Every structure is written in structure tokens, then in C-alpha cells.
Amino acid sequence: MDEPELQRRILAARAERRDAILNIVQTIGIMGTLVLTIVLAVWNHHAQVAEQIAAARRASSEELVASRRESGDVMLKFDEKLYSGASGRVMRALDDQGNLDRVDMSGSILDDAIGDFLDKYELLAAAYRNGLIDEDMGDDAFSYELEKGLQDRKIRDYIAAAESQESDLYEGVLELAQAWGINFPPIAPAAKKKGKAPGAE
């Protein structure tokens, strides 16, 4: 083999080795770029998920605050209604004495006051059932007087007499009592009479 041929082969081998090294470097570069792309994509996905969770929590917190504010507004209106008119006398007697034994009302005036009290609690039950009043806030604000009312014999007798005319007349009041865990003596059914319920005109 002459010298020029030997040099040509040496140069060819060097070129092949250089090309192989270059191919390896390029492959490593491509793989590194691919790995980096995957890592960045995963990190970006996690960052997006974290941001979505944080945004959902913020929105949920804002909705809860708005819901509680709305519930508070509705409760204030009901509080004003319950403590106004004839029902207000019943509410104050239940607050002060725990019953209607010493209330300065009797006959149809007392019947009207008890009817007003129960009618307003029926409206309150409808608002509670439709989610306009927060469960815990409603319980805290209105359960005491309802519990004392349902433990009072005069109010239970009124409900019994009213239900003898219309069986589901105060169903909402009793459902509300159940939802709030209020215990009271059973309401004995009154004998059905022809005519109107107490306090009806």
C-alpha cells in the first residue's frame, strides 16, 4: 500500500470517527431537548392545575361570603317580621318567660298572635328549604323561640286545632323543628269541628 492511499484511509477513518461523535452529540442534544421539553410541559401543567385550584378556592370563598351576606340580609328581614305585629308579642313572651303562661292576651287576640307567629315561621321554613338562609345561621338565630313555642301547650293546642281543619297547615314549621333537632311533646290531634281554624276570619 503506497503512502497516499494510507493517508487517504487515515483521513477517512478520522472523518468517520468525527461523524460518529457528531451524531452522538446531536442525539444527546435532541434527547436533552426532548427531556427538557417534557419537564417544562409537566411543570407548566402542574402550575396551571395549581392556579386553577387556587382560583376555584378563591371563587368558592367569595361565593361563600356572598351567600352568607345574602343569608344574613334575609335573616334580618325575618327577625324584623317576627318581632313586629302580633307575633312580636309571642316572640317577646317566649324570650322573656319561655312560654305564654303569663302573656297578657287571651281568646281571639291570643289566637291571632299565635297564628301570626306560626305563619311567619312557615315563611321562614320555605326560605330555609330553598337555601335562602344558611343552615347554621338560621338554627342559631331562630331555633330558640321555635323550640319554646312548640313546647308551649297553647301553641301546640292551636296547631292541633288548625290541623283538624287542614292537616298540613303547619307542616313547614314541624319540618323546620325536625331539621334543627328540636324536641317537643307530641301534638295531640284535636277533634274535627265544622267551621274555621282558630284565628281564621
C-alpha positions as CSV (number, residue, x, y, z in Angstrom):
1,M,0.0,0.0,0.0
2,D,1.5,3.3,-1.0
3,E,1.7,6.3,1.3
4,P,-1.0,8.4,-0.4
5,E,-3.5,5.5,-0.1
6,L,-2.6,5.1,3.6
7,Q,-3.1,8.8,4.3
8,R,-6.5,8.7,2.5
9,R,-7.6,5.8,4.6
10,I,-6.4,7.5,7.8
11,L,-8.3,10.7,6.8
12,A,-11.4,8.6,6.0
13,A,-11.2,6.9,9.4
14,R,-10.8,10.2,11.2
15,A,-13.8,11.6,9.3
16,E,-15.9,8.6,10.2
17,R,-15.0,8.9,13.8
18,R,-15.7,12.6,13.8
19,D,-19.1,12.0,12.1
20,A,-19.9,9.3,14.7
21,I,-19.0,11.7,17.6
22,L,-21.0,14.4,15.9
23,N,-24.0,12.0,15.6
24,I,-23.7,11.0,19.3
25,V,-23.6,14.7,20.3
26,Q,-26.6,15.5,18.1
27,T,-28.5,12.6,19.5
28,I,-27.7,13.6,23.1
29,G,-28.7,17.2,22.2
30,I,-32.0,16.0,20.7
31,M,-32.7,13.8,23.7
32,G,-31.8,16.5,26.2
33,T,-34.1,19.0,24.4
34,L,-36.9,16.4,24.4
35,V,-36.4,15.7,28.1
36,L,-36.3,19.4,28.9
37,T,-39.5,20.0,26.8
38,I,-41.3,17.2,28.7
39,V,-40.1,18.6,32.1
40,L,-41.2,22.1,31.2
41,A,-44.6,20.8,29.9
42,V,-45.1,18.8,33.2
43,W,-44.1,21.8,35.3
44,N,-46.3,24.1,33.3
45,H,-49.2,21.7,33.6
46,H,-48.7,21.5,37.4
47,A,-48.5,25.3,37.6
48,Q,-51.8,25.6,35.6
49,V,-53.5,23.0,37.8
50,A,-52.3,24.8,41.0
51,E,-53.6,28.1,39.6
52,Q,-56.9,26.6,38.7
53,I,-57.3,25.1,42.2
54,A,-56.3,28.4,43.8
55,A,-58.8,30.3,41.5
56,A,-61.5,27.8,42.4
57,R,-60.8,28.2,46.1
58,R,-60.9,32.0,45.8
59,A,-64.2,31.8,43.8
60,S,-65.6,29.4,46.4
61,S,-64.6,31.6,49.2
62,E,-66.1,34.7,47.5
63,E,-69.3,32.8,46.8
64,L,-69.5,31.6,50.4
65,V,-69.0,35.2,51.7
66,A,-71.7,36.5,49.3
67,S,-74.0,33.6,50.2
68,R,-73.6,34.3,53.9
69,R,-74.1,38.0,53.4
70,E,-77.3,37.3,51.5
71,S,-78.4,34.8,54.1
72,G,-77.8,37.5,56.8
73,D,-79.9,40.0,55.0
74,V,-82.8,37.6,54.7
75,M,-82.5,36.6,58.3
76,L,-82.6,40.3,59.4
77,K,-85.8,40.8,57.5
78,F,-87.3,37.7,59.1
79,D,-86.2,38.9,62.5
80,E,-87.9,42.2,62.0
81,K,-91.1,40.5,60.8
82,L,-91.2,38.0,63.7
83,Y,-90.8,40.8,66.2
84,S,-93.4,43.1,64.6
85,G,-97.2,42.9,64.9
86,A,-99.0,40.3,66.9
87,S,-96.2,37.7,66.5
88,G,-93.8,40.1,68.2
89,R,-95.8,39.8,71.5
90,V,-95.4,36.0,71.2
91,M,-91.7,36.2,70.5
92,R,-91.1,38.6,73.4
93,A,-93.1,36.4,75.8
94,L,-91.1,33.3,74.7
95,D,-87.8,35.2,75.0
96,D,-88.6,36.6,78.5
97,Q,-90.7,33.8,80.1
98,G,-90.1,30.7,77.9
99,N,-93.8,30.2,77.4
100,L,-97.2,32.0,77.1
101,D,-98.5,31.3,80.6
102,R,-98.3,34.9,81.7
103,V,-98.8,36.6,78.4
104,D,-101.4,39.5,78.6
105,M,-103.5,38.1,75.8
106,S,-106.4,35.7,75.6
107,G,-109.2,34.5,73.3
108,S,-109.2,35.5,69.7
109,I,-106.4,38.1,70.3
110,L,-104.1,35.3,71.5
111,D,-105.2,33.0,68.7
112,D,-104.4,35.8,66.2
113,A,-101.0,36.3,67.7
114,I,-100.1,32.6,67.7
115,G,-101.4,32.3,64.1
116,D,-99.2,35.2,63.1
117,F,-96.2,33.7,64.8
118,L,-96.7,30.3,63.1
119,D,-97.4,31.9,59.7
120,K,-94.1,33.8,59.8
121,Y,-92.3,30.6,60.8
122,E,-93.9,28.9,57.8
123,L,-92.4,31.6,55.6
124,L,-89.1,31.1,57.3
125,A,-89.3,27.4,56.7
126,A,-89.9,28.0,53.0
127,A,-86.8,30.3,52.8
128,Y,-84.7,27.7,54.7
129,R,-85.9,24.9,52.4
130,N,-84.9,26.9,49.3
131,G,-81.5,27.7,50.6
132,L,-82.0,31.4,51.2
133,I,-80.9,31.0,54.8
134,D,-77.7,29.4,55.9
135,E,-78.4,26.2,58.0
136,D,-76.2,27.0,60.9
137,M,-77.0,30.7,61.0
138,G,-80.8,30.0,60.8
139,D,-80.5,27.5,63.6
140,D,-78.6,29.9,65.8
141,A,-80.9,32.8,65.1
142,F,-84.4,31.3,65.2
143,S,-84.5,27.9,66.9
144,Y,-84.8,29.1,70.5
145,E,-88.2,30.7,70.1
146,L,-89.5,27.9,67.9
147,E,-88.4,25.3,70.5
148,K,-90.0,27.3,73.3
149,G,-93.1,27.8,71.2
150,L,-93.5,24.1,70.3
151,Q,-93.1,23.3,74.0
152,D,-95.9,25.7,75.0
153,R,-99.2,24.0,75.5
154,K,-101.2,26.9,74.0
155,I,-99.3,26.9,70.7
156,R,-99.5,23.1,70.4
157,D,-103.2,23.2,71.1
158,Y,-103.5,25.9,68.4
159,I,-101.6,23.7,65.9
160,A,-103.7,20.7,66.7
161,A,-107.0,22.7,66.2
162,A,-105.7,24.2,63.0
163,E,-104.6,20.7,61.7
164,S,-108.0,19.3,62.4
165,Q,-109.2,21.7,59.7
166,E,-106.2,21.3,57.3
167,S,-103.7,18.5,58.1
168,D,-100.6,20.1,56.5
169,L,-101.3,23.7,57.6
170,Y,-98.1,24.0,59.7
171,E,-96.0,21.2,58.0
172,G,-93.2,23.6,57.3
173,V,-92.9,24.6,61.0
174,L,-92.7,21.0,62.0
175,E,-90.1,20.2,59.3
176,L,-88.0,23.1,60.5
177,A,-88.2,21.8,64.0
178,Q,-87.0,18.4,62.9
179,A,-84.2,19.9,60.8
180,W,-83.0,21.9,63.9
181,G,-83.3,18.9,66.2
182,I,-86.0,20.5,68.3
183,N,-87.7,18.1,70.8
184,F,-91.3,18.9,71.9
185,P,-94.2,17.0,73.3
186,P,-96.5,15.3,70.7
187,I,-99.2,17.4,69.3
188,A,-102.5,15.7,70.2
189,P,-105.0,15.7,67.3
190,A,-108.0,17.9,68.1
191,A,-111.5,16.7,67.4
192,K,-112.5,17.9,63.9
193,K,-115.0,20.7,64.1
194,K,-117.1,22.3,61.5
195,G,-116.0,25.9,60.8
196,K,-112.8,27.7,60.7
197,A,-109.4,27.2,62.3
198,P,-108.6,29.3,65.3
199,G,-107.9,32.9,64.4
200,A,-109.4,32.5,61.0
201,E,-111.8,35.1,59.8
